Structure formats: C-alpha cells, structure tokens
Amino acid sequence: MVKDPLVVFAYSDGSAIGNPGPGGYGVVLKYGETVNELSAGYRHTTNNRMELLGAIVALETLKHSCHVELTSDSRYLIDGISKGWAERWRANGWRRGKQRGKALNSDLWERLLKAVARHDLTFKWVRGHAGHPENERCDQLANQAARGIDLPADEEYERINGRVGDV
C-alpha cells in the first residue's frame, strides 16, 4: 500500500504500571520517509491520561496545520473525539450529565480538543497487542518511559488526587 506523502501518520499509546502508577506515552510520527519517535514518563498517573497525552503530544509536535491520520488502540481516546463526547462534556462544564458526574481528565481533553482543531484529522482504531508494528513500537516506548528513573509529576493528576509531594 502506497501512503500519501502529504499525510502525517501519527501513532500513539499510553501505559500505566499499576493503573494508577508510573506511566508513560509513546508516539511515532511518519511523514514520507521521515520517522520521529517521542516518549515521556510520569511518576503517578493513569493509562487513560497517558493515552490522551500521547495523542496530544503527537498533534502539538506538528508545526503546521496538516492532514493527520492518528492511530491508537484506545477506545477512550478515539470515541471521546469521534463520537463528540469531549465536546459535549466541555459544553456541559466538563460534566458527563446530571447523573454521571464530572468528566475525568478535563485538562487533557481540553488540550486535545485544541490540538485537534488545528488539523484535518482522521482517527483509526487498532486492537492493542495485535502485531500492528507502529502500535507495538508506541507500546514499547510508553512502557520504557513509565519505567524511567526520577520521573516528573503528572501535576494535574496528583493535584486532584492529593498526591503532590507524597510520592
């Protein structure tokens, strides 16, 4: 299959050991023959936060508005954007509904919505750990990052969950 060189192919994954626990994200960006890998870890976070942060970093890394095909194994990420959940949560003051309470990770959803608005975006879901080469590489990067030494705080997560300074 020939890939359109005018499209940036972005792949992202997140990981948290213990969930919550140490976590990280991994990103692979492909544009023509150029490949860029990105990753970072945090001392205490969740898998969902790292899934979102991976996509955010992938999109924010792009210097110009462009067509992006973003592939992830996270239904939380893909459905949150493509089904309009995040936009509805934002419109409702980051509430999921009267009975369901506050939308989690609103700081990252807000950042993701801003990044998504800059690009012509297509989302693609793949099953995790099913042999997709770029998804597998993102998983490796995310897990390596989560196992890093002297990881920084996911400040918003720790602030909300009362863990700042006690890890």
C-alpha positions as CSV (number, residue, x, y, z in Angstrom):
1,M,0.0,0.0,0.0
2,V,1.4,3.4,-1.0
3,K,0.9,6.0,1.6
4,D,0.1,9.6,0.7
5,P,3.3,11.7,1.4
6,L,1.1,14.7,2.2
7,V,-0.4,12.9,5.2
8,V,1.3,12.7,8.6
9,F,0.7,9.3,10.1
10,A,0.6,9.6,13.9
11,Y,0.6,6.6,16.2
12,S,0.2,6.9,20.0
13,D,-0.1,4.7,23.0
14,G,-0.2,5.1,26.8
15,S,0.8,2.9,29.7
16,A,0.5,2.9,33.5
17,I,2.1,0.3,35.6
18,G,-0.5,-0.5,38.3
19,N,-3.0,2.0,36.9
20,P,-2.7,4.3,38.7
21,G,1.1,4.2,39.0
22,P,4.1,5.2,37.0
23,G,3.0,5.9,33.4
24,G,4.2,7.0,30.0
25,Y,3.3,7.6,26.5
26,G,4.9,6.7,23.2
27,V,4.4,8.3,19.8
28,V,5.6,7.5,16.3
29,L,5.2,10.2,13.6
30,K,5.7,9.4,9.9
31,Y,5.8,11.9,7.1
32,G,7.1,10.5,3.8
33,E,10.4,8.8,4.7
34,T,10.8,10.8,8.0
35,V,10.1,9.0,11.3
36,N,10.1,10.7,14.6
37,E,9.7,8.9,18.0
38,L,8.7,10.6,21.2
39,S,8.1,9.4,24.7
40,A,8.0,10.6,28.3
41,G,7.1,9.1,31.7
42,Y,5.4,10.4,34.9
43,R,5.7,9.1,38.4
44,H,2.0,8.7,39.2
45,T,-0.8,8.8,36.6
46,T,-3.3,6.6,34.8
47,N,-3.4,4.7,31.5
48,N,-6.2,6.9,30.1
49,R,-4.2,10.1,30.9
50,M,-1.2,8.7,29.0
51,E,-3.4,7.6,26.1
52,L,-4.6,11.2,25.8
53,L,-1.2,12.7,26.3
54,G,0.3,10.6,23.6
55,A,-2.2,11.9,21.1
56,I,-1.8,15.5,22.3
57,V,2.0,15.4,22.0
58,A,1.7,13.9,18.5
59,L,-0.5,16.7,17.3
60,E,1.2,19.5,19.2
61,T,4.6,18.4,17.8
62,L,3.4,19.3,14.3
63,K,4.5,22.8,13.5
64,H,1.8,23.4,10.8
65,S,-1.8,22.5,10.2
66,C,-1.9,19.4,8.1
67,H,-3.9,16.2,7.3
68,V,-3.2,13.7,10.1
69,E,-4.2,10.1,10.4
70,L,-3.9,9.3,14.1
71,T,-3.9,5.6,15.0
72,S,-4.4,4.4,18.6
73,D,-5.6,1.3,20.5
74,S,-7.5,3.5,22.9
75,R,-11.3,3.5,22.5
76,Y,-11.4,6.1,25.3
77,L,-9.4,8.5,23.0
78,I,-10.9,7.6,19.7
79,D,-14.5,7.5,20.9
80,G,-14.1,10.6,23.1
81,I,-13.3,12.7,20.0
82,S,-15.0,10.9,17.1
83,K,-18.3,10.4,18.9
84,G,-18.3,14.0,20.2
85,W,-18.2,13.1,23.9
86,A,-15.4,15.5,24.8
87,E,-17.1,18.4,23.0
88,R,-20.3,17.6,24.9
89,W,-18.5,17.4,28.2
90,R,-16.8,20.7,27.6
91,A,-20.2,22.3,26.6
92,N,-21.6,21.0,29.9
93,G,-18.9,22.5,32.0
94,W,-16.9,19.2,32.0
95,R,-19.8,17.2,33.3
96,R,-20.9,13.9,31.8
97,G,-24.5,14.5,32.7
98,K,-26.6,15.3,35.7
99,Q,-26.5,11.7,37.0
100,R,-23.0,10.7,35.8
101,G,-20.9,13.4,37.4
102,K,-17.7,15.1,36.4
103,A,-15.8,14.2,33.2
104,L,-12.4,12.8,34.1
105,N,-9.2,14.3,32.6
106,S,-10.8,17.5,31.5
107,D,-7.4,19.2,31.5
108,L,-6.2,16.8,28.8
109,W,-9.4,16.7,26.9
110,E,-9.3,20.5,26.6
111,R,-5.8,20.4,25.4
112,L,-6.6,17.6,22.9
113,L,-9.7,19.5,21.5
114,K,-7.4,22.5,20.9
115,A,-4.8,20.3,19.1
116,V,-7.5,18.5,17.1
117,A,-8.9,21.8,15.9
118,R,-5.6,22.7,14.2
119,H,-5.6,19.8,11.8
120,D,-7.6,17.9,9.3
121,L,-7.8,14.7,11.3
122,T,-8.8,11.1,10.7
123,F,-8.8,8.7,13.6
124,K,-8.1,5.0,13.3
125,W,-8.5,2.4,16.0
126,V,-6.4,-0.7,16.1
127,R,-6.5,-3.6,18.5
128,G,-3.7,-3.4,21.0
129,H,-1.0,-6.1,21.2
130,A,-2.2,-7.5,17.8
131,G,1.0,-7.1,15.9
132,H,0.5,-3.6,14.4
133,P,4.2,-2.5,14.0
134,E,3.8,1.2,14.9
135,N,1.3,0.4,17.7
136,E,3.7,-2.1,19.1
137,R,6.6,0.4,19.0
138,C,4.5,3.0,20.7
139,D,3.7,0.4,23.4
140,Q,7.4,-0.2,23.9
141,L,8.2,3.5,24.1
142,A,5.4,4.1,26.6
143,N,6.4,1.2,28.9
144,Q,10.1,2.2,28.7
145,A,9.2,5.7,29.7
146,A,7.0,4.5,32.6
147,R,9.9,2.6,33.9
148,G,12.2,5.6,33.9
149,I,14.1,7.0,36.9
150,D,13.3,10.3,38.6
151,L,10.0,10.7,36.7
152,P,8.3,14.1,36.9
153,A,4.9,14.6,38.3
154,D,1.7,14.5,36.3
155,E,0.9,17.6,38.3
156,E,-2.8,17.8,37.5
157,Y,-3.5,14.2,38.3
158,E,-1.5,14.4,41.6
159,R,-3.2,17.7,42.5
160,I,-6.7,16.3,42.0
161,N,-5.8,13.0,43.8
162,G,-3.9,14.6,46.7
163,R,-0.6,13.0,45.9
164,V,1.6,16.1,45.3
165,G,4.8,15.7,47.4
166,D,3.9,12.3,48.9
167,V,5.2,10.0,46.2
